Amino acid sequence: MVATLLEGWTELKVQRTRVLMSLIGIALAVCALTLAVAAGSFAEQALREREEAGSGRPATLTVSVWSETEATDPGLLRERLDPLLERYGIDYATQRGWGGTSLAVASDAGLLNLDAGIVDPPYGAMFRVPMAQGRWLIASDERMLAPAVVVDEIAWENLGSPPLEGMPTITIEGERPTTALIVGVAASEDSSRPWSPGSIHLLSDDYLQLVPDASDPMSNGMETVLWVPEGEAESLRTALQADLQAQYPLNQTIEVQRSDPAAWGGGSAMGLLWVRLGVGGVAGLVLLLAAMGLVNITMVTVKYRVREIGIRRAFGATARRVFVGVLMESVVATAFAGVIGIAVAILAVQNPWVRGLIGDGVVELPGFPFEAALVGLLVATGIGAVAGILPALVAVRVRVIDAIRF
């Protein structure tokens, strides 16, 4: 095997002028195919993050309590849930809800009715909140005299885009006007909607201070969300539901459901599939054309090597050895071209400008996927094997006496 590889490499160097253009085509095709696979991986990551921003990471459990006869207290649910979180070692838990009414915030343009997102500090990590500026809410914000808030880009622009370095504040109107500190600006996907006033996120304890009579709106829109290990999601869901239901009367129902995209198969990936198939089809066509060119060049090369092949057969080279030797010449050539194409694809993807372009909006942009390089190398090697079969068969059919007379 080593001898045939070395022989193929030596012959490639000898015939480099003839096969150069074919190998360039194969290298470009492999580069395009590898980039298609890599781009598909990046697009899948972007889709996954977009889904997880709304439904949570694997595995997300949503805990809710409801009753048909009376209002429920979300504070009581969290009070009863906290000991269970400690018992089961669950570190990520947040309340999530939208207030029954918007919060009125004073601005130069008048009052802005911002949608109030009621959260706890772990919410940012659990739902992949991308920050355009500043930071997300943290646990120490609960001890601040002024409530810390995070606004989205739309609200920030409507407030006059104050620089965060100056610790800008806003006034939240109501029965008790309150001064709040803007600590961060969350990236918004709705920046193209100028009619939207924007949204504001604040801690649940601060919301209760702003809206003392918040039991009704919070019970209508509040839920507790947990982020647990995916392999333990079902067992934890069953245990939490049983433990919590035992603490509530029969007329109040506890529901613990898994709500992340992985629980129901995620969003539709047909669009990504068609993109991959389209780019892969074009790359496959280029590979086919390059392979045909390589076949022609190899056929011509074999015709010129008839005398050499006959002399080798006369000295005892078997038909199998001749077949494998000619075949490996094509395999080594296309594998070498494939490595060059993969290297070009990796350099292109690792370029900061390209990563910024393909990773726009992706929080955790992955590195170059190994499967993309593997697919490119396997395809290049396979094309070499297919392209080398016909010339190898021709070489095997060469008769010794005809070769010597050539």
VOPAGU-2260 file (C-alpha; in pm, 1 decimal, decimal comma):
REM VOPAGU-2260
SITE   aa  ch    i         X         Y         Z
SITE  MET   A    0       0,0       0,0       0,0
SITE  VAL   A    1     280,2     240,6      88,3
SITE  ALA   A    2     457,6     155,3    -236,7
SITE  THR   A    3     147,0     224,2    -445,7
SITE  LEU   A    4      90,1     554,1    -265,6
SITE  LEU   A    5     448,9     660,2    -327,3
SITE  GLU   A    6     421,8     548,3    -687,6
SITE  GLY   A    7     102,1     747,0    -733,1
SITE  TRP   A    8     261,1    1057,2    -581,4
SITE  THR   A    9     570,6    1021,8    -801,3
SITE  GLU   A   10     359,3     982,0   -1113,3
SITE  LEU   A   11     151,8    1283,6   -1010,6
SITE  LYS   A   12     466,7    1495,4    -999,0
SITE  VAL   A   13     572,7    1365,7   -1339,8
SITE  GLN   A   14     233,8    1431,0   -1498,1
SITE  ARG   A   15     158,3    1752,1   -1307,1
SITE  THR   A   16     147,4    1964,9   -1620,6
SITE  ARG   A   17    -118,3    1746,4   -1781,5
SITE  VAL   A   18    -342,2    1707,2   -1476,6
SITE  LEU   A   19    -298,2    2052,2   -1324,7
SITE  MET   A   20    -615,6    2210,2   -1470,3
SITE  SER   A   21    -829,1    1909,5   -1378,5
SITE  LEU   A   22    -697,1    1916,0   -1022,7
SITE  ILE   A   23    -768,9    2288,9    -994,1
SITE  GLY   A   24   -1130,1    2220,9   -1091,9
SITE  ILE   A   25   -1155,7    1941,3    -835,9
SITE  ALA   A   26    -999,3    2159,9    -564,8
SITE  LEU   A   27   -1248,7    2439,5    -634,4
SITE  ALA   A   28   -1540,1    2195,8    -636,1
SITE  VAL   A   29   -1430,6    2038,9    -307,2
SITE  CYS   A   30   -1388,6    2387,8    -161,1
SITE  ALA   A   31   -1743,2    2478,9    -268,0
SITE  LEU   A   32   -1883,5    2152,3    -132,3
SITE  THR   A   33   -1702,4    2194,7     198,5
SITE  LEU   A   34   -1823,6    2552,8     229,5
SITE  ALA   A   35   -2179,8    2435,1     159,8
SITE  VAL   A   36   -2163,5    2182,9     443,8
SITE  ALA   A   37   -2003,8    2439,0     677,5
SITE  ALA   A   38   -2257,7    2707,7     585,8
SITE  GLY   A   39   -2534,7    2459,2     655,2
SITE  SER   A   40   -2392,4    2397,3    1003,2
SITE  PHE   A   41   -2376,4    2771,5    1072,6
SITE  ALA   A   42   -2731,8    2818,1     945,8
SITE  GLU   A   43   -2852,3    2533,4    1167,3
SITE  GLN   A   44   -2684,6    2698,1    1467,3
SITE  ALA   A   45   -2852,0    3029,3    1384,2
SITE  LEU   A   46   -3191,1    2858,0    1352,7
SITE  ARG   A   47   -3133,7    2668,1    1676,9
SITE  GLU   A   48   -3044,4    2986,1    1864,7
SITE  ARG   A   49   -3347,5    3166,6    1721,5
SITE  GLU   A   50   -3574,1    2886,0    1840,0
SITE  GLU   A   51   -3406,5    2865,4    2179,6
SITE  ALA   A   52   -3443,1    3242,6    2224,6
SITE  GLY   A   53   -3817,9    3191,3    2232,6
SITE  SER   A   54   -3852,7    2848,1    2389,4
SITE  GLY   A   55   -3530,2    2789,1    2582,1
SITE  ARG   A   56   -3232,7    2557,7    2555,0
SITE  PRO   A   57   -3248,6    2179,9    2586,7
SITE  ALA   A   58   -3397,1    2094,9    2823,0
SITE  THR   A   59   -3632,8    2367,2    2941,7
SITE  LEU   A   60   -3914,1    2286,3    3182,9
SITE  THR   A   61   -4205,5    2525,9    3230,0
SITE  VAL   A   62   -4378,4    2515,6    3568,3
SITE  SER   A   63   -4721,5    2671,1    3604,0
SITE  VAL   A   64   -5010,3    2655,9    3848,9
SITE  TRP   A   65   -5368,3    2735,3    3756,3
SITE  SER   A   66   -5714,1    2713,2    3898,3
SITE  GLU   A   67   -6059,5    2759,0    3749,7
SITE  THR   A   68   -6204,2    2898,4    4072,7
SITE  GLU   A   69   -5945,2    3136,4    4218,8
SITE  ALA   A   70   -5639,3    3343,6    4135,1
SITE  THR   A   71   -5300,1    3183,3    4194,6
SITE  ASP   A   72   -4999,6    3344,7    4357,5
SITE  PRO   A   73   -4678,2    3307,8    4154,2
SITE  GLY   A   74   -4473,1    3414,8    4455,6
SITE  LEU   A   75   -4607,6    3119,5    4650,3
SITE  LEU   A   76   -4512,1    2885,3    4367,6
SITE  ARG   A   77   -4153,7    3008,3    4369,3
SITE  GLU   A   78   -4140,8    2982,7    4749,5
SITE  ARG   A   79   -4242,9    2617,6    4732,6
SITE  LEU   A   80   -4023,2    2547,2    4431,5
SITE  ASP   A   81   -3693,9    2684,5    4568,1
SITE  PRO   A   82   -3630,5    2395,9    4814,4
SITE  LEU   A   83   -3694,3    2148,1    4533,0
SITE  LEU   A   84   -3444,8    2325,2    4307,4
SITE  GLU   A   85   -3180,3    2292,6    4575,9
SITE  ARG   A   86   -3269,3    1928,0    4634,0
SITE  TYR   A   87   -3239,0    1833,5    4267,4
SITE  GLY   A   88   -2937,4    2056,2    4195,9
SITE  ILE   A   89   -3109,8    2282,9    3942,6
SITE  ASP   A   90   -2905,2    2603,5    3910,8
SITE  TYR   A   91   -3094,8    2784,6    3634,9
SITE  ALA   A   92   -3445,8    2900,5    3715,4
SITE  THR   A   93   -3629,7    3217,3    3624,1
SITE  GLN   A   94   -3972,9    3364,5    3634,1
SITE  ARG   A   95   -4093,5    3478,5    3297,1
SITE  GLY   A   96   -4394,1    3685,7    3213,9
SITE  TRP   A   97   -4528,8    3999,3    3061,0
SITE  GLY   A   98   -4716,5    4244,9    3276,3
SITE  GLY   A   99   -5085,9    4285,4    3220,3
SITE  THR   A  100   -5020,6    4645,7    3116,3
SITE  SER   A  101   -4726,0    4822,1    2959,4
SITE  LEU   A  102   -4498,8    5039,6    3165,9
SITE  ALA   A  103   -4517,3    5408,0    3080,1
SITE  VAL   A  104   -4168,3    5555,6    3047,6
SITE  ALA   A  105   -4107,6    5927,7    3009,0
SITE  SER   A  106   -3903,2    6037,1    2707,0
SITE  ASP   A  107   -3836,7    6355,7    2510,8
SITE  ALA   A  108   -4104,8    6248,0    2263,6
SITE  GLY   A  109   -4359,2    6187,7    2539,2
SITE  LEU   A  110   -4465,2    5874,9    2720,9
SITE  LEU   A  111   -4357,1    5540,5    2577,0
SITE  ASN   A  112   -4570,3    5239,4    2664,1
SITE  LEU   A  113   -4302,7    4968,5    2674,2
SITE  ASP   A  114   -4391,1    4601,5    2704,4
SITE  ALA   A  115   -4259,6    4488,3    3041,0
SITE  GLY   A  116   -4070,0    4159,8    3049,9
SITE  ILE   A  117   -4057,9    4021,7    3404,3
SITE  VAL   A  118   -3753,1    3799,2    3451,6
SITE  ASP   A  119   -3481,2    3680,2    3688,7
SITE  PRO   A  120   -3104,1    3704,7    3621,8
SITE  PRO   A  121   -3064,2    3350,0    3475,0
SITE  TYR   A  122   -3309,5    3439,0    3196,7
SITE  GLY   A  123   -3036,6    3591,5    2979,4
SITE  ALA   A  124   -2831,5    3271,6    2964,8
SITE  MET   A  125   -3132,2    3040,8    2942,1
SITE  PHE   A  126   -3285,3    3219,5    2643,1
SITE  ARG   A  127   -2969,3    3342,7    2469,0
SITE  VAL   A  128   -3049,0    3712,7    2496,1
SITE  PRO   A  129   -2801,2    3888,2    2261,7
SITE  MET   A  130   -2672,0    4214,1    2404,1
SITE  ALA   A  131   -2600,9    4504,4    2170,6
SITE  GLN   A  132   -2451,4    4716,1    2448,8
SITE  GLY   A  133   -2391,7    4692,9    2820,1
SITE  ARG   A  134   -2480,5    4384,1    3020,1
SITE  TRP   A  135   -2770,7    4167,1    3122,6
SITE  LEU   A  136   -2934,2    4178,5    3464,8
SITE  ILE   A  137   -2738,6    4015,4    3748,1
SITE  ALA   A  138   -2821,7    3901,7    4100,4
SITE  SER   A  139   -2661,6    4205,8    4266,7
SITE  ASP   A  140   -2909,4    4431,9    4084,5
SITE  GLU   A  141   -3174,0    4317,5    4332,7
SITE  ARG   A  142   -2994,3    4516,8    4604,8
SITE  MET   A  143   -2977,6    4842,0    4411,0
SITE  LEU   A  144   -3187,6    5135,6    4529,6
SITE  ALA   A  145   -3295,3    5211,9    4172,9
SITE  PRO   A  146   -3431,6    4923,4    3963,6
SITE  ALA   A  147   -3192,1    4802,0    3692,6
SITE  VAL   A  148   -3351,3    4753,5    3352,0
SITE  VAL   A  149   -3252,2    4630,4    3007,9
SITE  VAL   A  150   -3424,0    4787,3    2708,7
SITE  ASP   A  151   -3421,3    4665,4    2352,3
SITE  GLU   A  152   -3272,0    4864,0    2065,7
SITE  ILE   A  153   -3607,1    5007,0    1959,5
SITE  ALA   A  154   -3681,0    5146,0    2305,4
SITE  TRP   A  155   -3322,9    5269,6    2338,0
SITE  GLU   A  156   -3351,2    5464,5    2012,2
SITE  ASN   A  157   -3689,6    5604,5    2115,7
SITE  LEU   A  158   -3529,4    5720,8    2440,4
SITE  GLY   A  159   -3268,4    5917,6    2247,1
SITE  SER   A  160   -2987,9    5656,4    2244,7
SITE  PRO   A  161   -2823,0    5773,4    2569,0
SITE  PRO   A  162   -2465,1    5643,2    2613,5
SITE  LEU   A  163   -2451,8    5371,3    2877,3
SITE  GLU   A  164   -2119,5    5500,5    3006,4
SITE  GLY   A  165   -2308,0    5791,7    3160,7
SITE  MET   A  166   -2537,0    5554,9    3357,9
SITE  PRO   A  167   -2858,7    5685,1    3197,6
SITE  THR   A  168   -3182,5    5671,2    3394,3
SITE  ILE   A  169   -3546,6    5668,9    3296,2
SITE  THR   A  170   -3860,8    5754,9    3486,5
SITE  ILE   A  171   -4129,2    5488,0    3502,3
SITE  GLU   A  172   -4462,3    5659,6    3552,8
SITE  GLY   A  173   -4747,5    5524,2    3762,1
SITE  GLU   A  174   -4895,3    5564,0    4106,9
SITE  ARG   A  175   -4541,5    5590,0    4236,4
SITE  PRO   A  176   -4305,5    5728,0    3968,5
SITE  THR   A  177   -3975,3    5542,8    3991,9
SITE  THR   A  178   -3630,1    5619,3    3855,0
SITE  ALA   A  179   -3467,7    5316,0    3688,8
SITE  LEU   A  180   -3110,9    5265,6    3564,8
SITE  ILE   A  181   -3046,3    5134,4    3213,0
SITE  VAL   A  182   -2765,3    4877,9    3238,8
SITE  GLY   A  183   -2788,8    4719,5    2893,8
SITE  VAL   A  184   -2943,0    4725,9    2549,1
SITE  ALA   A  185   -3064,3    4395,0    2408,5
SITE  ALA   A  186   -3038,3    4333,3    2036,0
SITE  SER   A  187   -3376,5    4347,9    1870,7
SITE  GLU   A  188   -3493,7    4153,7    1565,5
SITE  ASP   A  189   -3781,0    4399,6    1525,3
SITE  SER   A  190   -3568,1    4704,2    1453,0
SITE  SER   A  191   -3737,1    4732,9    1113,3
SITE  ARG   A  192   -4070,6    4809,4    1281,5
SITE  PRO   A  193   -4062,6    5180,8    1360,3
SITE  TRP   A  194   -4417,4    5177,4    1499,7
SITE  SER   A  195   -4316,3    4949,9    1790,5
SITE  PRO   A  196   -4224,9    5144,3    2107,9
SITE  GLY   A  197   -3995,1    4864,6    2222,6
SITE  SER   A  198   -3972,6    4656,3    2535,3
SITE  ILE   A  199   -3812,2    4668,3    2877,0
SITE  HIS   A  200   -3688,1    4384,0    3099,9
SITE  LEU   A  201   -3675,0    4414,4    3475,7
SITE  LEU   A  202   -3642,7    4182,9    3771,0
SITE  SER   A  203   -3960,5    4030,5    3910,3
SITE  ASP   A  204   -3905,5    4178,0    4259,7
SITE  ASP   A  205   -3868,1    4525,2    4110,1
SITE  TYR   A  206   -4185,9    4476,6    3910,4
SITE  LEU   A  207   -4374,9    4390,2    4228,9
SITE  GLN   A  208   -4248,5    4714,3    4382,5
SITE  LEU   A  209   -4362,0    4913,8    4080,2
SITE  VAL   A  210   -4699,9    4743,4    4057,1
SITE  PRO   A  211   -4805,4    4650,4    4412,6
SITE  ASP   A  212   -5134,5    4501,0    4297,7
SITE  ALA   A  213   -4962,4    4271,0    4049,3
SITE  SER   A  214   -5114,5    3941,4    4147,2
SITE  ASP   A  215   -5379,3    3949,3    3878,5
SITE  PRO   A  216   -5163,2    4044,4    3576,8
SITE  MET   A  217   -4878,0    3825,0    3694,9
SITE  SER   A  218   -5100,6    3524,0    3746,7
SITE  ASN   A  219   -5230,3    3568,3    3394,2
SITE  GLY   A  220   -4890,0    3588,6    3229,4
SITE  MET   A  221   -4630,1    3455,7    3475,6
SITE  GLU   A  222   -4457,5    3120,9    3461,7
SITE  THR   A  223   -4147,1    2966,8    3614,0
SITE  VAL   A  224   -3892,0    2820,2    3374,9
SITE  LEU   A  225   -3610,4    2578,9    3457,5
SITE  TRP   A  226   -3303,6    2473,8    3257,3
SITE  VAL   A  227   -3208,2    2114,5    3339,8
SITE  PRO   A  228   -2975,4    1849,2    3190,1
SITE  GLU   A  229   -3138,3    1704,1    2880,4
SITE  GLY   A  230   -3082,7    1343,7    2985,3
SITE  GLU   A  231   -3263,1    1400,1    3316,2
SITE  ALA   A  232   -3547,5    1614,6    3183,3
SITE  GLU   A  233   -3823,0    1353,4    3198,8
SITE  SER   A  234   -3733,8    1221,4    3543,3
SITE  LEU   A  235   -3705,5    1573,9    3685,5
SITE  ARG   A  236   -4033,3    1676,9    3523,0
SITE  THR   A  237   -4218,2    1385,9    3683,8
SITE  ALA   A  238   -4057,9    1436,7    4025,3
SITE  LEU   A  239   -4119,1    1813,5    4033,7
SITE  GLN   A  240   -4482,0    1779,6    3929,7
SITE  ALA   A  241   -4549,9    1517,3    4197,1
SITE  ASP   A  242   -4368,9    1712,2    4472,9
SITE  LEU   A  243   -4541,5    2040,5    4390,5
SITE  GLN   A  244   -4889,1    1894,2    4344,8
SITE  ALA   A  245   -4863,7    1745,2    4692,0
SITE  GLN   A  246   -4831,5    2100,4    4833,6
SITE  TYR   A  247   -5139,6    2241,2    4656,9
SITE  PRO   A  248   -5512,3    2183,0    4714,6
SITE  LEU   A  249   -5707,9    1972,3    4469,3
SITE  ASN   A  250   -5869,6    2273,3    4300,9
SITE  GLN   A  251   -5528,4    2400,5    4187,2
SITE  THR   A  252   -5337,5    2210,8    3919,6
SITE  ILE   A  253   -4960,1    2199,6    3877,3
SITE  GLU   A  254   -4822,0    2149,2    3527,2
SITE  VAL   A  255   -4454,9    2082,6    3450,5
SITE  GLN   A  256   -4397,6    2054,6    3077,4
SITE  ARG   A  257   -4090,4    2049,6    2856,9
SITE  SER   A  258   -4105,5    2347,0    2620,8
SITE  ASP   A  259   -3770,9    2371,2    2435,3
SITE  PRO   A  260   -3758,3    2307,6    2056,6
SITE  ALA   A  261   -3583,3    1970,6    2098,8
SITE  ALA   A  262   -3894,5    1837,7    2273,2
SITE  TRP   A  263   -4101,6    1869,6    1957,6
SITE  GLY   A  264   -3836,0    1827,6    1690,2
SITE  GLY   A  265   -3743,3    2193,1    1641,3
SITE  GLY   A  266   -3845,7    2418,9    1358,7
SITE  SER   A  267   -3868,1    2333,5     994,0
SITE  ALA   A  268   -3527,3    2265,3     843,1
SITE  MET   A  269   -3654,5    2217,4     488,1
SITE  GLY   A  270   -3521,5    2557,3     382,1
SITE  LEU   A  271   -3172,3    2467,3     501,9
SITE  LEU   A  272   -3199,7    2129,0     333,5
SITE  TRP   A  273   -3285,0    2285,0      -2,3
SITE  VAL   A  274   -2998,1    2533,4      30,3
SITE  ARG   A  275   -2756,4    2251,4     102,6
SITE  LEU   A  276   -2889,8    2044,3    -184,1
SITE  GLY   A  277   -2867,4    2339,8    -423,2
SITE  VAL   A  278   -2509,9    2436,8    -339,1
SITE  GLY   A  279   -2408,3    2073,0    -310,8
SITE  GLY   A  280   -2563,8    2000,8    -651,5
SITE  VAL   A  281   -2365,3    2278,8    -817,5
SITE  ALA   A  282   -2047,0    2159,1    -646,5
SITE  GLY   A  283   -2125,7    1802,2    -753,5
SITE  LEU   A  284   -2165,7    1912,2   -1115,6
SITE  VAL   A  285   -1830,0    2089,6   -1105,4
SITE  LEU   A  286   -1677,0    1777,9    -950,3
SITE  LEU   A  287   -1823,9    1562,4   -1228,1
SITE  LEU   A  288   -1685,9    1787,5   -1502,5
SITE  ALA   A  289   -1344,7    1797,7   -1335,9
SITE  ALA   A  290   -1350,0    1419,2   -1294,5
SITE  MET   A  291   -1428,7    1372,5   -1664,5
SITE  GLY   A  292   -1136,4    1594,6   -1752,2
SITE  LEU   A  293    -914,7    1391,7   -1521,3
SITE  VAL   A  294   -1033,4    1069,7   -1686,7
SITE  ASN   A  295    -939,7    1201,7   -2029,3
SITE  ILE   A  296    -598,8    1317,3   -1912,8
SITE  THR   A  297    -532,0     985,2   -1739,1
SITE  MET   A  298    -639,3     790,6   -2047,7
SITE  VAL   A  299    -394,1     986,4   -2260,4
SITE  THR   A  300    -123,6     933,5   -1997,4
SITE  VAL   A  301    -183,0     557,9   -1996,6
SITE  LYS   A  302    -147,6     549,3   -2377,2
SITE  TYR   A  303     190,2     717,2   -2345,4
SITE  ARG   A  304     292,5     469,9   -2072,9
SITE  VAL   A  305     215,3     150,7   -2265,9
SITE  ARG   A  306     584,8      64,9   -2303,3
SITE  GLU   A  307     649,4     126,6   -1931,1
SITE  ILE   A  308     352,4     -91,8   -1832,1
SITE  GLY   A  309     465,7    -371,7   -2065,6
SITE  ILE   A  310     817,7    -371,9   -1920,6
SITE  ARG   A  311     674,2    -388,0   -1566,6
SITE  ARG   A  312     454,8    -681,3   -1665,8
SITE  ALA   A  313     757,6    -853,3   -1820,6
SITE  PHE   A  314     946,4    -822,2   -1493,9
SITE  GLY   A  315     664,0    -989,3   -1300,9
SITE  ALA   A  316     419,0    -714,9   -1213,7
SITE  THR   A  317      73,4    -871,3   -1178,6
SITE  ALA   A  318    -240,5    -731,5   -1337,5
SITE  ARG   A  319    -366,0    -646,4    -988,8
SITE  ARG   A  320     -52,0    -446,0    -912,4
SITE  VAL   A  321     -80,2    -254,2   -1238,4
SITE  PHE   A  322    -452,2    -189,6   -1181,6
SITE  VAL   A  323    -398,9     -62,0    -825,8
SITE  GLY   A  324     -98,6     146,4    -930,1
SITE  VAL   A  325    -285,0     333,0   -1205,0
SITE  LEU   A  326    -594,1     367,8    -986,1
SITE  MET   A  327    -395,1     512,3    -697,0
SITE  GLU   A  328    -248,7     777,7    -923,3
SITE  SER   A  329    -596,5     928,8    -964,9
SITE  VAL   A  330    -684,6     877,6    -599,2
SITE  VAL   A  331    -366,7    1046,6    -475,4
SITE  ALA   A  332    -414,8    1331,8    -722,8
SITE  THR   A  333    -776,2    1403,2    -624,1
SITE  ALA   A  334    -703,7    1354,6    -252,8
SITE  PHE   A  335    -425,0    1611,7    -280,6
SITE  ALA   A  336    -659,6    1848,7    -463,1
SITE  GLY   A  337    -924,2    1784,6    -197,7
SITE  VAL   A  338    -684,3    1876,7      82,6
SITE  ILE   A  339    -600,3    2201,1     -98,2
SITE  GLY   A  340    -972,7    2278,3    -143,5
SITE  ILE   A  341   -1048,9    2205,6     221,5
SITE  ALA   A  342    -759,7    2425,7     332,8
SITE  VAL   A  343    -890,8    2713,0     121,2
SITE  ALA   A  344   -1241,5    2662,9     266,5
SITE  ILE   A  345   -1107,2    2665,5     624,9
SITE  LEU   A  346    -905,3    2981,6     564,1
SITE  ALA   A  347   -1210,8    3147,4     410,6
SITE  VAL   A  348   -1440,1    3054,7     699,9
SITE  GLN   A  349   -1185,7    3159,6     963,6
SITE  ASN   A  350   -1147,1    3501,8     804,9
SITE  PRO   A  351   -1291,7    3758,5    1052,4
SITE  TRP   A  352   -1485,3    3939,9     779,8
SITE  VAL   A  353   -1643,4    3616,7     654,7
SITE  ARG   A  354   -1724,3    3498,6    1007,7
SITE  GLY   A  355   -1888,4    3831,4    1078,7
SITE  LEU   A  356   -2094,3    3795,1     760,5
SITE  ILE   A  357   -2211,0    3435,6     808,4
SITE  GLY   A  358   -2232,8    3465,3    1186,6
SITE  ASP   A  359   -2449,4    3775,9    1197,8
SITE  GLY   A  360   -2690,5    3729,5    1486,6
SITE  VAL   A  361   -2530,0    3404,8    1608,5
SITE  VAL   A  362   -2426,7    3420,8    1974,2
SITE  GLU   A  363   -2219,0    3101,4    1981,2
SITE  LEU   A  364   -2069,5    3073,0    1633,9
SITE  PRO   A  365   -1912,8    2724,9    1608,5
SITE  GLY   A  366   -1571,9    2653,5    1464,4
SITE  PHE   A  367   -1518,7    2494,5    1126,9
SITE  PRO   A  368   -1719,2    2169,7    1139,7
SITE  PHE   A  369   -1511,3    1854,0    1118,9
SITE  GLU   A  370   -1782,6    1678,2     919,4
SITE  ALA   A  371   -1747,4    1938,2     642,6
SITE  ALA   A  372   -1376,8    1861,2     600,1
SITE  LEU   A  373   -1444,6    1488,6     621,5
SITE  VAL   A  374   -1715,3    1505,6     354,3
SITE  GLY   A  375   -1488,6    1707,2     125,1
SITE  LEU   A  376   -1199,4    1463,0     162,0
SITE  LEU   A  377   -1417,7    1155,9     111,7
SITE  VAL   A  378   -1582,7    1303,9    -195,6
SITE  ALA   A  379   -1248,0    1399,3    -348,0
SITE  THR   A  380   -1106,9    1052,1    -283,3
SITE  GLY   A  381   -1420,1     889,7    -425,1
SITE  ILE   A  382   -1402,0    1099,1    -740,5
SITE  GLY   A  383   -1039,4     992,5    -785,1
SITE  ALA   A  384   -1134,7     627,0    -748,8
SITE  VAL   A  385   -1417,2     658,1   -1002,3
SITE  ALA   A  386   -1200,9     854,7   -1244,9
SITE  GLY   A  387    -916,4     603,9   -1220,7
SITE  ILE   A  388   -1113,3     284,2   -1281,5
SITE  LEU   A  389   -1137,5     314,9   -1661,8
SITE  PRO   A  390    -769,8     404,1   -1719,6
SITE  ALA   A  391    -669,8     123,0   -1481,5
SITE  LEU   A  392    -877,9    -126,9   -1679,4
SITE  VAL   A  393    -713,4      -8,7   -2001,0
SITE  ALA   A  394    -369,3     -49,4   -1841,8
SITE  VAL   A  395    -450,4    -405,7   -1732,2
SITE  ARG   A  396    -552,7    -502,6   -2088,1
SITE  VAL   A  397    -211,4    -405,1   -2227,5
SITE  ARG   A  398     -30,7    -715,0   -2355,2
SITE  VAL   A  399     339,9    -751,9   -2292,3
SITE  ILE   A  400     437,4    -827,1   -2651,0
SITE  ASP   A  401     237,5    -530,4   -2784,0
SITE  ALA   A  402     390,6    -303,2   -2521,9
SITE  ILE   A  403     746,5    -405,9   -2614,3
SITE  ARG   A  404     676,4    -344,9   -2983,0
SITE  PHE   A  405     520,8      -2,5   -2907,6
